[in-house]
Every structure is written in C-alpha cells, then in structure tokens.
Amino acid sequence: MEDEPDIYMTDPHAKTVFGIIQALKIIYAGKLDTKWPIQAEHDVLYVGGDHISQSSDDGKKLHALGFHWDESADCWAYFT
C-alpha cells in the first residue's frame, strides 16, 4: 500500500479510521464475498475475506491493523 504512513504498523491497537479503511482495501482488493461482504454486531465489525490467509503478507498487515481471524464466523473481525 503506497499511501500508508508507517505509523499504522507501529500502533498496537490501530484504532484509527485510516487503519480500518486500509484493512478494507486489503480485503476487497481480492475476491469480494458478495453474500456477506461486511456486517456489524454490537462492538465487532465482520468482513469477508477468506481468500487471505493469516500467515500471508496481507494477513500480517490485517493483524497489525487490529483485525483478527474469527473461526466461528469464518471471516476477518475487528473489535471497535
């Protein structure tokens, strides 16, 4: 991602609007889950993206941005 500041990789919680936008760019740069692309429940944002493995470079970036893989929902999730 060319337009990203280095700070998002050093922010342990990545609780910024910029971080969420960057994560969505990573997830939707690949295959888009058109049935359940994004869902919010209480304090969790669920985002499709099972095409991105946790160990990939993009998966590592998502972790750095505060997202985690939710096994029960089978998608990436972010606590707000």
C-alpha positions in Angstrom: 0.0 0.0 0.0 1.7 3.0 -1.3 -0.2 5.8 0.5 0.1 4.4 4.0 2.0 6.1 6.8 4.4 4.0 8.8 2.5 4.7 12.0 -0.2 2.2 11.3 2.3 -0.6 11.6 3.6 0.7 15.0 0.2 1.5 16.5 -0.6 -1.6 18.7 -4.3 -1.1 18.5 -4.6 0.5 15.1 -7.8 2.3 16.3 -7.9 4.8 13.5 -10.3 5.4 10.6 -7.3 5.2 8.3 -6.4 1.8 9.6 -9.9 0.4 9.0 -10.0 1.9 5.5 -6.6 0.3 4.7 -7.8 -3.0 6.0 -10.9 -2.9 3.8 -8.7 -2.0 0.8 -6.6 -5.1 1.5 -9.6 -7.4 1.9 -11.5 -6.1 -1.1 -8.5 -5.9 -3.4 -9.0 -9.6 -3.9 -12.2 -11.7 -4.1 -15.3 -9.9 -2.7 -17.7 -12.0 -0.7 -20.9 -10.7 -2.3 -23.3 -12.6 0.0 -21.9 -11.3 3.3 -19.3 -8.6 2.5 -19.5 -6.7 5.8 -21.6 -6.9 8.9 -21.5 -5.1 12.3 -22.8 -6.6 15.5 -22.6 -4.6 18.8 -18.8 -4.0 19.0 -17.5 -6.2 16.2 -17.1 -5.5 12.5 -17.1 -8.7 10.5 -15.6 -8.6 7.0 -15.5 -11.3 4.4 -12.1 -12.2 3.1 -11.4 -15.9 3.5 -9.1 -15.7 0.5 -6.4 -14.1 2.7 -4.5 -16.4 4.9 -3.4 -15.2 8.3 0.3 -16.0 7.5 0.3 -14.1 4.2 1.7 -10.6 4.0 -1.8 -9.2 3.7 -2.9 -11.3 6.7 0.0 -9.9 8.7 -1.0 -6.4 7.7 -4.6 -7.0 8.8 -3.3 -8.3 12.2 -1.2 -5.1 12.5 -4.3 -3.0 11.8 -6.2 -4.7 14.7 -8.2 -7.3 12.7 -8.2 -11.0 13.7 -9.5 -14.2 12.0 -12.7 -15.2 13.6 -13.0 -19.0 13.4 -16.7 -19.1 14.3 -17.7 -16.5 11.7 -15.1 -17.7 9.2 -14.1 -14.1 8.3 -11.9 -11.2 9.5 -13.2 -9.3 12.5 -12.4 -6.0 14.2 -13.4 -5.0 17.8 -14.5 -1.4 17.9 
